[in-house]
Amino acid sequence: MTPEETVRRIEEAKSWMVIKNVEADPEYKELLDVCLDQVAEQTGGLMGAAMMRQAFIFVTSPGNVTPFHMDPELNFLLQIRGEKRMSLFDPSDRSVVSAEGMELFPGKHRNLPYTDAFEAKATQQHIKPGEGIFVPLFAPHWVQNGNEVSVSFSITWHTEASQRLVKLSYMNAGLRRLGFPQADAGEHPLWDRAKVAAYDVLRPAYDTVRRLVGDRRKAIAIFFGRKTQVVAG
């Protein structure tokens, strides 16, 4: 369906739509900045400077389920219309998602394996219009809509600390695919810093190769070997 048809038939379409780059609109950018600046003020700067600010609007059908996944950014999900229930998990709980499962890799899908047994470990939150949920970096979660059409405003951002963790995650995934087992972030701080520094050197080179070959899979094969498997997202 076209975006127009999706919105027009959203009540019975059993579908969803996301409007990206909302921050390009001056009024939405103002809303985004007001929300994040207020949080920064109320937390006494503990969350750090909010960088790479983005906003999204999600329109979803009644009963729609967003599968179990994690996101490589900090996120506020603000409910505008309808209701949602979110099951949110501790990103450090390796009985829910393994260290390898939490790592990022170019082309890797964000969805994660899920079983009903996980639910006993979830923090379950129910939000109505005017309410919101903070989703920490890499925190696995899944979401189910209520019985009405849902409209949500999602605000994402990074801090210097979150950017370092994302870079480390990419490096751990790459090294693991080369046959080197990796520890969780924080277990070896000096080694973590070295890997982040290596990412800062290697990422521009990877981006250049990708532009030259014109294909993500080929670029990954050049960097990690042709046996590397990539799941397109």
C-alpha positions in Angstrom: 0.0 0.0 0.0 1.0 3.6 -0.5 1.6 5.8 2.6 -1.7 7.5 1.9 -3.6 4.2 1.7 -1.9 3.0 4.8 -3.1 6.0 6.8 -6.6 5.9 5.3 -7.0 2.2 6.1 -4.9 2.0 9.2 -7.7 0.7 11.5 -8.1 -2.5 9.5 -4.8 -2.7 7.5 -2.9 -4.6 10.2 0.1 -2.5 9.2 2.3 0.3 10.3 4.1 3.3 8.9 7.0 5.4 10.1 7.7 9.0 9.1 11.5 9.5 9.3 13.6 12.7 9.5 10.8 14.5 11.3 13.4 16.8 12.8 13.8 18.4 9.3 10.5 20.2 10.0 11.3 23.3 12.1 8.3 22.8 14.4 9.0 19.2 15.1 12.7 20.0 15.6 11.7 22.6 18.2 9.6 19.9 20.0 12.5 17.5 19.9 14.9 20.0 21.3 12.5 21.1 24.1 12.0 17.5 25.2 15.7 16.6 25.3 16.8 19.9 26.8 14.3 19.5 29.6 15.5 16.0 30.3 19.1 17.2 30.4 18.2 19.9 32.8 16.2 17.6 35.1 19.0 15.0 35.3 21.6 17.6 36.1 23.6 16.7 33.0 23.9 13.0 33.9 22.7 12.0 30.5 25.4 14.1 28.8 25.0 16.3 25.7 22.3 15.0 23.5 23.9 14.7 20.0 22.7 13.2 16.7 19.1 14.1 17.6 16.4 12.5 15.4 12.6 12.1 15.6 10.2 9.6 14.1 6.4 9.3 14.0 5.0 5.8 14.1 1.4 5.1 13.0 0.3 1.5 13.7 -2.8 -0.6 13.4 -4.7 -1.9 16.5 -3.1 -5.0 18.1 0.1 -4.5 16.0 3.2 -6.2 17.5 6.7 -4.8 17.1 9.0 -7.8 17.4 11.7 -8.3 20.0 14.7 -6.1 19.1 17.2 -3.6 20.4 18.2 -0.2 19.1 21.7 1.3 18.9 20.6 4.7 20.3 18.9 6.2 23.4 15.2 6.6 22.9 12.1 8.3 24.3 8.8 6.8 23.0 6.0 9.4 23.6 2.4 8.3 23.1 0.1 10.6 21.2 -2.9 8.4 20.4 -4.0 4.9 21.5 -2.1 2.8 24.0 0.9 0.5 24.0 2.4 -2.1 26.2 6.2 -2.5 26.2 8.2 -5.4 27.7 11.7 -4.0 28.4 14.7 -6.1 29.3 18.1 -5.5 31.0 20.7 -5.1 28.2 23.3 -6.8 30.4 21.3 -10.0 31.0 23.1 -12.6 28.9 20.4 -15.2 29.6 18.1 -13.1 27.4 20.5 -12.0 24.7 24.0 -13.2 24.3 27.0 -10.9 23.9 27.2 -11.8 20.2 23.5 -11.2 19.8 23.9 -7.7 21.2 26.7 -6.7 18.8 26.2 -4.6 15.7 27.4 -5.4 12.2 26.7 -3.7 8.9 23.5 -5.2 7.5 22.5 -7.1 10.6 18.8 -7.1 11.4 17.8 -5.5 14.7 15.3 -8.3 15.5 16.4 -10.8 18.1 15.3 -14.4 19.0 12.5 -14.5 21.6 10.8 -17.1 23.8 7.9 -16.7 26.2 10.2 -17.7 29.0 11.9 -14.3 28.7 8.8 -12.5 29.8 9.3 -13.2 33.5 12.4 -11.0 33.4 10.8 -8.1 31.6 9.8 -4.7 33.0 6.3 -4.2 31.6 5.1 -0.7 31.0 1.8 0.5 29.8 1.6 3.9 28.2 -1.4 6.1 27.3 -1.6 9.4 25.4 0.6 12.0 27.1 2.9 9.4 28.7 6.2 8.0 27.6 8.9 5.4 28.1 12.7 5.8 28.2 14.5 3.0 26.4 18.2 2.7 27.3 20.9 2.0 24.7 20.8 -1.6 23.5 17.9 -2.5 25.8 15.9 -5.4 24.2 12.2 -4.8 24.0 9.0 -5.6 22.2 5.8 -3.7 21.9 2.1 -4.5 21.5 -0.5 -1.9 20.6 -3.9 -1.7 22.3 -7.3 -1.9 20.6 -7.0 1.4 18.9 -4.8 3.0 16.2 -1.6 4.1 17.8 0.4 7.2 17.0 3.8 7.6 18.8 6.5 10.2 18.6 10.0 8.6 19.0 13.0 10.7 19.9 16.5 9.2 19.6 19.9 10.7 20.4 23.4 9.8 21.4 25.9 10.9 24.1 29.6 10.6 23.8 29.4 7.5 26.0 26.7 5.9 23.9 28.7 6.6 20.7 31.7 4.8 22.2 29.6 1.8 23.1 28.2 1.6 19.6 31.7 1.8 18.1 32.9 -0.9 20.4 29.9 -3.1 19.5 30.8 -2.9 15.8 34.5 -3.7 16.5 33.6 -6.6 18.7 31.3 -8.0 16.0 34.0 -7.6 13.4 36.7 -9.2 15.5 34.4 -12.1 16.5 33.7 -12.8 12.8 37.5 -12.9 12.2 37.6 -15.7 14.9 38.6 -13.7 18.0 36.2 -14.1 21.0 35.2 -10.8 22.6 34.4 -9.8 26.2 31.5 -7.6 27.1 32.1 -3.9 27.2 33.7 -2.7 30.4 35.5 -5.9 31.3 38.8 -4.7 29.8 38.7 -0.8 29.7 42.1 -0.3 28.1 41.3 -2.8 25.3 37.9 -1.2 24.8 39.5 2.2 24.3 42.0 0.7 21.8 39.1 -0.9 19.8 37.2 2.4 19.8 40.3 4.2 18.5 40.7 1.5 15.8 37.0 2.0 14.8 37.7 5.7 14.2 40.5 4.8 11.9 38.8 1.9 10.0 35.3 3.4 9.6 36.3 6.0 7.0 38.2 3.4 5.1 35.2 1.1 5.1 32.9 3.9 3.9 35.3 4.7 1.1 35.4 1.1 0.0 31.6 0.9 0.1 31.3 4.0 -2.1 33.8 2.6 -4.6 32.3 -0.9 -4.9 28.8 0.4 -4.6 27.6 -2.5 -2.5 27.5 -3.2 1.2 28.0 -6.9 0.9 31.1 -6.5 -1.3 32.6 -4.0 1.1 32.1 -6.3 4.0 33.6 -9.2 2.0 36.7 -7.1 1.4 37.1 -6.2 5.1 36.1 -9.5 6.7 36.5 -12.2 4.0 34.0 -13.7 1.6 32.7 -16.3 4.1 31.1 -13.6 6.2 27.3 -13.9 6.2 25.2 -10.8 6.2 21.5 -10.6 6.9 20.1 -7.7 5.0 18.0 -5.3 7.0 
